[in-house]
Amino acid sequence: MTGSVVLVHGLRTSSSMWRHQRDALEALGYTVVTPDLPGHGSRMAERFSLAGGVATIADAVSDAPGPVFLVGFSLGGYLAAHWAAERPRAITGLLAASCGTQPTRAILGVWGLGAAAIHRLPDRGLGLNNALVRAVIRDPDYANDVIAGGVALEVMQDALHELRGIRMESALARIDLPVWFVNGTLDHVRLQERRFLAATRRGTLVRIPGATHMVSLARPVEFTNLLVDAINSSRPATPA
């Protein structure tokens, strides 16, 4: 059995953002699991919480057949690292993309102020969100992937509040597995990427030139190739 890959989406997006990776991985024989986090996608009516996000990952990994490789983007990356620190033996490795800044109270406060201002717009910020997505992701098919599952406009304050419970360096130090950090060189959320790398026992940092925060969509082919390399390098050695 080739095994499984669990892909965890980012803030305000949904599982639909992983279409390219899902198609590519399934073509290679992997089982691909793409859960929606609480407050997102098919679970838009729910409130987001750290406990709920962690439980979502736990269920997805538990239900996936064979050896499981875990991938998280942005919010999903923070949650994946947080969960993996407690359950490292349940997976073969972790790829954490676009989550290279510790969410401190000060940083989360600034993000929260920006989100609150956008939320005051007549459409709660939907038009601005979609315009920014299409500006950053030039290929309309990939931009549509971000929007297709719905935009979680009401989740920001809950998510930013709950992120205070995550300590990335501490979590990463407890993961005795291959950990890949993949960031775009134009990403604004990679301020502590080198500190995070130093905290890991078996870490690799890769920067994709010219990619923005939404690295898996801005450079989907490069990202997917890196993901496949990470999966292959994280497989347990086969006994001779």
Backbone as JSON, one array per atom type, in Angstrom:
{
  "sequence": "MTGSVVLVHGLRTSSSMWRHQRDALEALGYTVVTPDLPGHGSRMAERFSLAGGVATIADAVSDAPGPVFLVGFSLGGYLAAHWAAERPRAITGLLAASCGTQPTRAILGVWGLGAAAIHRLPDRGLGLNNALVRAVIRDPDYANDVIAGGVALEVMQDALHELRGIRMESALARIDLPVWFVNGTLDHVRLQERRFLAATRRGTLVRIPGATHMVSLARPVEFTNLLVDAINSSRPATPA",
  "N": [[0.84, -1.2, 0.0], [0.52, 2.2, -0.85], [-0.01, 4.24, 0.94], [-1.28, 7.02, 2.93], [-2.21, 10.5, 2.73], [-2.82, 13.28, 4.65], [-4.3, 16.36, 4.3], [-4.43, 19.56, 5.53], [-6.25, 22.45, 5.56], [-6.01, 26.13, 5.31], [-6.68, 29.21, 7.17], [-9.9, 30.54, 6.83], [-10.21, 29.33, 4.37], [-10.91, 26.2, 2.72], [-11.26, 22.62, 2.36], [-11.32, 22.5, -0.37], [-9.18, 23.87, -1.43], [-7.13, 22.15, -1.92], [-7.29, 20.82, -4.38], [-5.49, 20.44, -6.62], [-3.27, 19.13, -5.44], [-4.56, 16.9, -4.36], [-5.51, 15.57, -6.7], [-3.05, 15.01, -7.97], [-1.7, 13.4, -6.08], [-3.48, 11.27, -5.73], [-3.33, 10.18, -8.26], [-0.88, 9.01, -8.08], [-1.36, 6.94, -6.46], [-1.9, 7.32, -3.75], [-4.01, 7.44, -0.85], [-6.02, 10.17, -0.18], [-6.87, 12.49, 2.24], [-8.89, 15.15, 3.07], [-9.88, 17.06, 5.34], [-12.42, 19.36, 6.51], [-11.92, 22.06, 8.66], [-13.39, 23.04, 11.87], [-15.84, 25.59, 11.52], [-15.3, 26.17, 8.92], [-15.7, 25.67, 5.35], [-17.62, 22.83, 4.72], [-18.35, 22.82, 7.33], [-19.14, 25.29, 8.19], [-21.04, 26.4, 9.89], [-20.26, 25.83, 12.44], [-18.48, 26.73, 15.48], [-15.11, 27.76, 15.6], [-12.45, 26.15, 17.31], [-9.43, 25.5, 19.15], [-9.28, 22.95, 20.28], [-11.24, 21.65, 18.77], [-10.13, 21.81, 16.2], [-7.79, 20.27, 16.51], [-8.95, 17.81, 17.14], [-10.18, 17.26, 14.73], [-7.98, 16.77, 13.05], [-6.91, 14.55, 14.36], [-8.98, 12.66, 13.99], [-8.98, 12.47, 11.19], [-6.42, 11.41, 10.62], [-6.59, 9.02, 12.02], [-8.57, 7.69, 10.6], [-7.44, 7.3, 8.13], [-5.99, 4.99, 5.85], [-3.12, 2.77, 6.16], [0.41, 3.87, 6.27], [0.68, 7.26, 7.3], [1.13, 10.51, 6.1], [1.37, 13.83, 7.16], [0.09, 17.02, 6.33], [0.03, 20.51, 6.64], [-1.32, 23.71, 6.01], [-0.66, 27.06, 6.7], [-2.94, 28.12, 9.04], [-3.69, 25.44, 9.29], [-1.14, 24.29, 9.36], [-0.06, 25.2, 11.8], [-1.86, 23.93, 13.55], [-1.4, 21.24, 12.86], [1.28, 20.83, 13.66], [1.03, 21.3, 16.4], [-0.69, 19.2, 17.12], [0.84, 16.96, 16.3], [2.97, 17.01, 18.06], [1.99, 15.79, 20.3], [1.15, 13.33, 19.38], [3.17, 11.88, 17.82], [3.89, 9.35, 16.79], [1.85, 8.49, 15.23], [2.05, 9.28, 12.63], [4.13, 9.46, 9.64], [5.63, 11.63, 8.97], [5.82, 15.25, 8.71], [4.69, 18.05, 6.93], [4.84, 21.42, 7.11], [3.48, 24.25, 5.98], [3.84, 27.68, 5.22], [3.65, 28.77, 7.82], [5.44, 30.16, 9.49], [5.78, 31.97, 11.6], [5.67, 32.76, 15.01], [2.61, 32.81, 16.63], [2.17, 35.29, 18.49], [0.68, 37.25, 21.18], [0.84, 39.96, 20.51], [1.24, 39.98, 17.71], [-1.03, 38.55, 16.89], [-2.92, 40.34, 17.8], [-2.58, 42.54, 16.08], [-3.25, 41.32, 13.62], [-5.88, 40.75, 14.26], [-7.05, 43.29, 14.51], [-6.92, 44.18, 11.87], [-8.57, 42.27, 10.65], [-10.99, 42.83, 11.92], [-11.56, 45.39, 10.94], [-11.91, 44.89, 8.21], [-14.14, 43.3, 8.4], [-16.16, 45.03, 8.84], [-17.05, 45.95, 6.45], [-19.68, 46.2, 3.98], [-20.28, 43.67, 2.83], [-19.11, 42.02, 4.61], [-16.51, 41.61, 3.98], [-16.19, 39.81, 1.93], [-15.97, 40.37, -0.87], [-13.52, 41.78, -0.99], [-11.76, 39.83, 0.01], [-11.97, 37.83, -2.01], [-11.06, 39.27, -4.22], [-8.41, 39.75, -3.5], [-7.44, 37.14, -3.38], [-7.6, 36.42, -6.09], [-5.82, 38.24, -7.12], [-3.39, 37.49, -6.03], [-3.14, 34.81, -6.71], [-2.65, 34.01, -9.79], [-3.55, 32.21, -11.73], [-6.7, 31.45, -12.78], [-8.1, 29.04, -12.31], [-6.89, 27.9, -10.04], [-7.3, 29.94, -8.21], [-10.07, 29.81, -8.07], [-10.27, 27.37, -6.77], [-9.65, 28.03, -4.15], [-11.83, 29.54, -3.37], [-14.02, 27.98, -3.89], [-15.0, 26.17, -1.92], [-16.26, 27.81, -0.16], [-16.01, 30.84, 1.77], [-14.81, 31.45, 4.9], [-16.0, 33.76, 6.64], [-16.72, 34.47, 9.21], [-15.01, 33.41, 11.06], [-12.63, 34.47, 11.94], [-12.0, 35.95, 14.42], [-12.39, 34.02, 16.44], [-10.49, 32.08, 15.63], [-8.04, 33.51, 15.74], [-7.94, 34.09, 18.44], [-7.77, 31.49, 19.56], [-5.36, 30.6, 18.57], [-3.49, 31.52, 20.33], [-2.91, 29.55, 22.06], [-0.94, 27.96, 21.0], [2.4, 26.93, 20.85], [4.92, 27.06, 18.9], [7.78, 26.47, 18.73], [8.23, 24.91, 21.0], [6.47, 22.77, 20.5], [7.53, 21.73, 18.1], [10.02, 20.85, 18.93], [9.42, 18.53, 20.24], [8.78, 16.67, 18.33], [9.87, 13.88, 16.98], [10.39, 13.23, 14.2], [10.67, 13.38, 10.57], [10.42, 16.71, 9.59], [9.19, 19.04, 7.42], [9.52, 22.33, 6.36], [7.88, 24.51, 4.28], [7.97, 27.4, 2.52], [6.96, 30.34, 0.77], [9.11, 32.7, -0.85], [8.11, 35.23, -0.83], [6.41, 35.32, 1.23], [4.76, 36.7, 4.03], [4.57, 35.56, 6.47], [6.79, 34.27, 7.78], [8.66, 34.86, 9.72], [10.03, 33.66, 11.84], [11.14, 31.38, 10.75], [13.7, 30.19, 10.65], [14.3, 29.83, 13.34], [12.31, 28.02, 14.01], [13.12, 25.88, 12.44], [15.56, 25.3, 13.68], [14.61, 24.35, 16.07], [13.66, 21.84, 15.55], [14.24, 18.29, 15.44], [14.74, 16.81, 13.18], [14.66, 18.45, 10.8], [13.8, 20.21, 7.72], [14.14, 22.99, 5.67], [12.57, 24.63, 3.04], [12.44, 27.08, 0.59], [10.3, 28.48, -1.77], [10.99, 30.18, -4.62], [9.63, 33.36, -5.39], [7.07, 32.71, -4.61], [4.04, 33.4, -2.87], [2.27, 33.79, 0.29], [0.24, 31.86, -0.02], [1.37, 29.31, -0.9], [1.03, 26.7, -1.93], [-0.79, 27.05, -3.92], [0.05, 29.21, -5.39], [2.41, 28.27, -6.49], [1.82, 25.54, -7.53], [2.8, 23.15, -8.81], [5.54, 23.01, -8.13], [5.27, 22.92, -5.35], [3.83, 20.51, -4.98], [5.65, 18.64, -6.0], [7.7, 18.9, -4.11], [6.31, 18.02, -1.89], [5.82, 15.3, -2.52], [8.47, 14.4, -2.55], [9.05, 14.8, 0.16], [7.29, 13.01, 1.38], [8.27, 10.56, 0.39], [10.86, 10.56, 1.44], [10.32, 10.29, 4.08], [9.37, 7.83, 4.63], [9.37, 4.79, 6.52], [12.26, 2.73, 6.77], [12.55, -0.14, 4.72], [12.78, -3.46, 5.8], [15.61, -5.48, 5.0]],
  "CA": [[0.0, 0.0, 0.0], [1.31, 3.44, -0.93], [-0.23, 5.01, 2.15], [-2.24, 8.12, 2.92], [-1.77, 11.86, 2.99], [-3.85, 14.15, 5.21], [-4.03, 17.75, 3.95], [-5.24, 20.43, 6.38], [-6.31, 23.77, 4.91], [-5.7, 27.32, 6.07], [-7.72, 30.06, 7.73], [-10.95, 31.06, 5.94], [-10.33, 28.53, 3.16], [-11.54, 24.92, 3.0], [-10.58, 21.49, 1.73], [-11.28, 22.67, -1.83], [-7.92, 24.47, -1.86], [-6.16, 21.09, -2.18], [-7.66, 20.05, -5.56], [-4.33, 20.04, -7.43], [-2.49, 18.13, -4.71], [-5.37, 15.68, -4.27], [-5.49, 14.88, -7.98], [-1.71, 14.51, -8.25], [-1.37, 12.32, -5.15], [-4.31, 10.11, -6.03], [-2.79, 9.57, -9.48], [0.29, 8.23, -7.67], [-1.82, 5.8, -5.66], [-2.14, 7.64, -2.34], [-5.32, 7.84, -0.33], [-5.9, 11.57, 0.23], [-7.93, 12.91, 3.15], [-8.86, 16.61, 3.17], [-10.98, 17.45, 6.22], [-12.72, 20.76, 6.79], [-11.82, 22.42, 10.07], [-14.59, 23.69, 12.38], [-16.02, 26.97, 11.08], [-14.84, 26.3, 7.53], [-16.22, 24.76, 4.35], [-18.86, 22.13, 5.05], [-18.63, 23.0, 8.77], [-19.16, 26.74, 8.37], [-21.95, 26.79, 10.97], [-19.65, 25.54, 13.73], [-17.48, 27.65, 16.01], [-13.75, 27.22, 15.59], [-11.7, 26.08, 18.56], [-8.19, 24.74, 19.06], [-9.6, 21.56, 20.56], [-11.97, 21.12, 17.62], [-9.19, 21.65, 15.1], [-6.93, 19.14, 16.82], [-9.78, 16.61, 17.02], [-10.38, 17.03, 13.3], [-6.76, 16.13, 12.54], [-6.82, 13.22, 14.97], [-9.94, 11.78, 13.31], [-8.54, 12.26, 9.8], [-5.27, 10.51, 10.64], [-7.05, 7.73, 12.49], [-9.39, 7.05, 9.57], [-6.67, 7.1, 6.89], [-5.34, 3.68, 5.85], [-1.69, 2.68, 5.9], [1.23, 4.95, 6.83], [0.05, 8.56, 7.04], [1.95, 11.72, 6.11], [0.49, 14.95, 7.51], [0.42, 18.3, 5.71], [-0.81, 21.62, 7.08], [-1.04, 25.02, 5.42], [-1.02, 28.23, 7.5], [-3.62, 27.66, 10.25], [-3.56, 23.99, 9.33], [0.22, 23.95, 9.74], [0.05, 25.38, 13.25], [-2.63, 22.87, 14.21], [-0.75, 19.96, 12.62], [2.46, 20.74, 14.53], [0.52, 21.21, 17.77], [-1.19, 17.84, 17.32], [1.92, 15.98, 16.12], [3.81, 17.01, 19.25], [1.39, 14.88, 21.26], [0.9, 12.01, 18.77], [4.11, 11.78, 16.7], [4.02, 8.02, 16.21], [0.69, 8.2, 14.38], [2.35, 9.71, 11.27], [5.51, 9.22, 9.22], [6.31, 12.91, 8.82], [4.97, 16.45, 8.71], [5.05, 19.21, 6.12], [4.15, 22.6, 7.62], [3.68, 25.3, 4.98], [3.33, 29.06, 5.44], [3.33, 29.0, 9.24], [6.76, 30.39, 10.03], [5.8, 33.05, 12.6], [4.99, 32.41, 16.25], [1.44, 33.68, 16.84], [2.18, 35.94, 19.79], [-0.47, 38.12, 21.42], [1.01, 41.21, 19.78], [1.0, 39.72, 16.29], [-2.44, 38.2, 16.73], [-3.69, 41.56, 18.0], [-2.54, 43.31, 14.83], [-4.07, 40.59, 12.64], [-7.27, 40.88, 14.68], [-7.51, 44.63, 14.17], [-7.14, 44.2, 10.43], [-9.74, 41.45, 10.35], [-12.19, 43.54, 12.39], [-11.83, 46.49, 10.02], [-12.46, 44.3, 6.98], [-15.44, 42.72, 8.71], [-17.16, 46.1, 8.87], [-17.53, 46.22, 5.09], [-21.08, 45.75, 3.8], [-20.36, 42.23, 2.53], [-18.28, 41.38, 5.63], [-15.17, 41.42, 3.45], [-16.14, 38.75, 0.93], [-15.46, 40.88, -2.14], [-12.1, 42.08, -0.84], [-11.06, 38.55, 0.12], [-11.9, 37.17, -3.31], [-10.21, 40.06, -5.1], [-7.02, 39.51, -3.1], [-7.1, 35.79, -3.81], [-7.39, 36.42, -7.54], [-4.63, 39.04, -7.42], [-2.21, 36.75, -5.59], [-3.09, 33.55, -7.46], [-2.98, 34.5, -11.12], [-4.27, 31.2, -12.5], [-8.09, 31.49, -12.28], [-8.54, 27.73, -11.82], [-6.42, 27.72, -8.68], [-8.03, 30.92, -7.39], [-11.4, 29.25, -7.84], [-10.15, 26.3, -5.78], [-9.67, 28.64, -2.82], [-13.15, 30.11, -3.09], [-15.1, 27.02, -4.2], [-15.57, 25.56, -0.73], [-16.82, 28.85, 0.71], [-15.07, 31.69, 2.5], [-15.24, 31.48, 6.3], [-15.87, 35.16, 7.04], [-17.04, 34.68, 10.62], [-14.16, 32.57, 11.89], [-11.34, 35.1, 12.23], [-11.74, 36.29, 15.82], [-12.22, 32.77, 17.19], [-9.23, 31.43, 15.26], [-6.92, 34.27, 16.26], [-7.92, 33.9, 19.9], [-7.36, 30.13, 19.88], [-3.95, 30.42, 18.21], [-2.66, 31.88, 21.47], [-2.57, 28.32, 22.78], [0.05, 27.19, 20.26], [3.79, 27.32, 21.01], [5.51, 26.29, 17.81], [9.11, 25.93, 19.0], [8.08, 23.84, 21.98], [5.84, 21.64, 19.83], [8.45, 21.15, 17.12], [11.11, 20.17, 19.64], [8.95, 17.23, 20.71], [8.43, 15.81, 17.19], [11.05, 13.14, 16.51], [10.02, 12.76, 12.87], [11.02, 14.37, 9.56], [9.53, 17.87, 9.5], [9.52, 19.92, 6.31], [8.91, 23.66, 6.31], [7.86, 25.01, 2.91], [7.49, 28.78, 2.52], [7.28, 31.18, -0.38], [10.04, 33.77, -0.51], [7.34, 36.47, -0.67], [5.46, 35.13, 2.33], [4.95, 37.6, 5.16], [4.42, 34.8, 7.71], [7.94, 33.36, 7.96], [9.63, 35.64, 10.48], [10.83, 32.79, 12.71], [11.32, 30.09, 10.09], [14.98, 29.59, 11.02], [14.19, 29.39, 14.73], [11.5, 26.81, 13.99], [13.98, 24.82, 11.91], [16.54, 24.94, 14.72], [13.93, 23.64, 17.16], [13.32, 20.48, 15.16], [15.3, 17.29, 15.5], [14.99, 16.29, 11.83], [13.94, 19.43, 9.99], [14.27, 20.7, 6.42], [13.48, 24.24, 5.25], [12.62, 24.9, 1.61], [11.75, 28.29, 0.15], [9.97, 28.46, -3.19], [11.19, 31.55, -5.1], [8.53, 34.08, -6.01], [5.77, 32.28, -4.11], [3.46, 34.18, -1.79], [1.8, 33.01, 1.44], [-0.54, 30.71, -0.5], [2.43, 28.69, -1.68], [0.57, 25.5, -2.62], [-1.61, 27.48, -5.04], [0.85, 30.12, -6.21], [3.37, 27.42, -7.2], [1.29, 24.21, -7.22], [3.63, 22.04, -9.28], [6.73, 22.95, -7.28], [4.86, 22.49, -4.02], [3.47, 19.1, -5.01], [6.89, 17.87, -6.16], [8.36, 18.9, -2.81], [5.51, 17.17, -1.01], [6.1, 13.9, -2.85], [9.83, 14.13, -2.05], [8.99, 14.71, 1.61], [6.63, 11.73, 1.71], [9.19, 9.45, 0.08], [12.01, 10.56, 2.35], [9.84, 10.06, 5.45], [8.93, 6.44, 4.78], [10.25, 3.92, 7.31], [13.1, 1.85, 5.97], [12.04, -1.5, 4.54], [13.79, -4.44, 6.22], [16.22, -6.23, 3.89]],
  "C": [[0.88, 1.25, 0.0], [1.17, 4.26, 0.34], [-1.16, 6.18, 1.92], [-1.56, 9.45, 3.19], [-2.97, 12.64, 3.51], [-3.44, 15.59, 4.97], [-4.98, 18.66, 4.72], [-5.13, 21.87, 5.88], [-6.02, 24.92, 5.87], [-6.93, 28.1, 6.53], [-8.6, 30.65, 6.63], [-11.08, 30.3, 4.64], [-11.07, 27.24, 3.52], [-10.75, 23.82, 2.29], [-10.49, 21.64, 0.21], [-9.96, 23.24, -2.33], [-6.89, 23.42, -2.29], [-6.43, 20.33, -3.47], [-6.45, 19.55, -6.34], [-3.54, 18.95, -6.73], [-3.26, 16.81, -4.59], [-5.29, 14.88, -5.57], [-4.12, 14.25, -8.26], [-1.36, 13.31, -7.36], [-2.2, 11.08, -5.42], [-3.84, 9.4, -7.3], [-1.57, 8.71, -9.18], [-0.08, 7.06, -6.76], [-2.07, 6.07, -4.2], [-3.63, 7.8, -2.05], [-5.17, 9.25, 0.24], [-7.12, 11.96, 1.06], [-7.81, 14.42, 3.35], [-10.03, 17.08, 4.04], [-11.2, 18.97, 6.22], [-12.6, 20.99, 8.29], [-13.13, 23.04, 10.56], [-14.65, 25.15, 11.92], [-15.67, 27.21, 9.64], [-15.57, 25.31, 6.63], [-17.56, 24.15, 4.73], [-19.26, 22.27, 6.51], [-18.7, 24.47, 9.14], [-20.01, 27.17, 9.57], [-21.36, 26.56, 12.35], [-18.72, 26.66, 14.18], [-16.11, 26.98, 15.95], [-13.18, 27.21, 17.0], [-10.43, 25.27, 18.32], [-8.47, 23.26, 19.28], [-10.33, 20.92, 19.38], [-11.07, 20.9, 16.43], [-8.29, 20.45, 15.3], [-7.7, 17.83, 16.68], [-10.04, 16.25, 15.56], [-9.18, 16.32, 12.69], [-6.64, 14.71, 13.08], [-7.76, 12.23, 14.26], [-9.49, 11.46, 11.89], [-7.38, 11.27, 9.73], [-5.71, 9.1, 11.04], [-7.82, 6.97, 11.41], [-8.62, 6.72, 8.3], [-5.94, 5.76, 6.94], [-3.83, 3.76, 5.62], [-0.89, 3.76, 6.6], [0.7, 6.3, 6.38], [1.09, 9.67, 7.13], [1.01, 12.9, 6.28], [1.01, 16.25, 6.92], [-0.52, 19.37, 6.26], [-0.36, 22.92, 6.46], [-1.54, 26.11, 6.35], [-1.68, 27.78, 8.8], [-3.5, 26.15, 10.39], [-2.18, 23.52, 9.72], [0.45, 24.1, 11.24], [-0.66, 24.25, 13.99], [-1.94, 21.51, 14.05], [0.47, 19.78, 13.52], [2.04, 20.56, 15.98], [0.05, 19.79, 18.07], [-0.06, 16.82, 17.27], [2.85, 15.93, 17.33], [3.3, 16.05, 20.32], [1.25, 13.46, 20.72], [1.88, 11.73, 17.62], [4.17, 10.42, 16.04], [2.87, 7.66, 15.28], [0.95, 8.56, 12.92], [3.8, 9.39, 10.94], [6.31, 10.51, 9.11], [5.3, 14.03, 8.71], [5.54, 17.48, 7.75], [4.19, 20.39, 6.59], [4.48, 23.77, 6.7], [3.1, 26.63, 5.46], [2.88, 29.29, 6.87], [4.63, 29.24, 10.0], [6.89, 31.56, 11.0], [5.06, 32.6, 13.84], [3.81, 33.36, 16.47], [1.39, 34.24, 18.26], [0.94, 36.82, 19.96], [-0.37, 39.42, 20.62], [0.7, 41.03, 18.3], [-0.46, 39.39, 16.04], [-3.34, 39.42, 16.91], [-3.72, 42.42, 16.74], [-3.39, 42.64, 13.76], [-5.56, 40.76, 12.97], [-7.85, 42.24, 14.35], [-7.8, 44.75, 12.68], [-8.39, 43.43, 10.04], [-11.03, 42.16, 10.76], [-12.56, 44.68, 11.46], [-12.46, 45.98, 8.73], [-13.87, 43.79, 7.2], [-16.54, 43.77, 8.73], [-17.68, 46.48, 7.48], [-18.92, 45.64, 4.89], [-21.23, 44.26, 3.54], [-19.49, 41.41, 3.48], [-16.88, 41.04, 5.12], [-15.06, 40.36, 2.38], [-15.53, 39.22, -0.38], [-13.97, 41.17, -2.08], [-11.29, 40.8, -0.76], [-10.89, 37.9, -1.25], [-11.02, 37.93, -4.3], [-8.74, 39.84, -4.78], [-6.56, 38.12, -3.52], [-6.77, 35.77, -5.29], [-6.17, 37.25, -7.94], [-3.35, 38.27, -7.1], [-2.03, 35.46, -6.39], [-3.57, 33.86, -8.87], [-3.76, 33.5, -11.96], [-5.71, 31.13, -11.97], [-8.59, 30.15, -11.76], [-8.13, 27.52, -10.37], [-7.06, 28.73, -7.73], [-9.42, 30.41, -7.08], [-11.37, 28.13, -6.82], [-10.22, 26.86, -4.35], [-11.08, 29.02, -2.42], [-14.26, 29.06, -3.15], [-15.77, 26.44, -2.97], [-16.22, 26.54, 0.22], [-15.74, 29.59, 1.47], [-15.59, 31.87, 3.92], [-15.04, 32.88, 6.88], [-16.01, 35.36, 8.55], [-16.05, 34.02, 11.58], [-12.93, 33.29, 12.44], [-11.08, 35.32, 13.72], [-11.56, 35.04, 16.68], [-10.87, 32.14, 16.91], [-8.03, 32.18, 15.85], [-6.82, 34.15, 17.78], [-7.36, 32.54, 20.27], [-5.89, 29.88, 19.54], [-3.01, 30.8, 19.35], [-2.2, 30.64, 22.24], [-1.49, 27.49, 22.11], [1.44, 27.78, 20.48], [4.62, 26.49, 20.04], [6.86, 25.69, 18.17], [9.05, 24.77, 19.99], [7.49, 22.59, 21.34], [6.82, 20.95, 18.89], [9.58, 20.38, 17.79], [10.72, 18.78, 20.11], [8.65, 16.25, 19.57], [9.7, 15.14, 16.67], [10.71, 12.43, 15.2], [10.57, 13.76, 11.86], [9.97, 15.48, 9.5], [10.05, 18.76, 8.38], [8.78, 21.24, 6.48], [9.0, 24.15, 4.86], [7.2, 26.38, 2.91], [7.81, 29.45, 1.18], [8.22, 32.29, 0.03], [9.32, 35.1, -0.32], [6.31, 36.37, 0.45], [5.79, 36.08, 3.48], [4.88, 36.86, 6.49], [5.55, 33.77, 7.82], [9.05, 34.04, 8.77], [10.54, 34.77, 11.34], [11.12, 31.44, 12.05], [12.64, 29.41, 10.49], [14.98, 29.11, 12.48], [13.37, 28.1, 14.81], [12.33, 25.63, 13.48], [14.96, 24.35, 12.97], [15.91, 24.15, 15.86], [13.66, 22.19, 16.83], [14.52, 19.55, 15.31], [15.7, 16.83, 14.1], [14.28, 17.19, 10.82], [14.62, 19.78, 8.68], [13.46, 21.94, 6.08], [13.67, 24.43, 3.75], [11.83, 26.16, 1.33], [11.51, 28.2, -1.35], [10.05, 29.89, -3.72], [9.94, 32.12, -5.76], [7.15, 33.69, -5.52], [5.34, 33.15, -2.94], [3.03, 33.25, -0.65], [1.06, 31.75, 0.98], [0.31, 29.86, -1.44], [1.94, 27.48, -2.47], [-0.28, 25.81, -3.83], [-0.85, 28.42, -5.96], [1.86, 29.35, -7.05], [2.96, 25.95, -6.99], [2.17, 23.06, -7.65], [4.86, 21.89, -8.4], [6.38, 22.43, -5.89], [4.57, 20.99, -4.0], [4.7, 18.22, -5.18], [7.65, 17.78, -4.83], [7.62, 17.98, -1.83], [5.78, 15.69, -1.27], [7.5, 13.51, -2.38], [9.82, 13.95, -0.53], [8.35, 13.4, 2.05], [7.59, 10.58, 1.52], [10.35, 9.38, 1.07], [11.61, 10.24, 3.8], [9.38, 8.62, 5.68], [9.9, 5.65, 5.65], [11.05, 3.01, 6.39], [12.51, 0.45, 5.91], [13.11, -2.51, 4.93], [14.33, -5.22, 5.0], [15.79, -7.68, 3.91]]
}
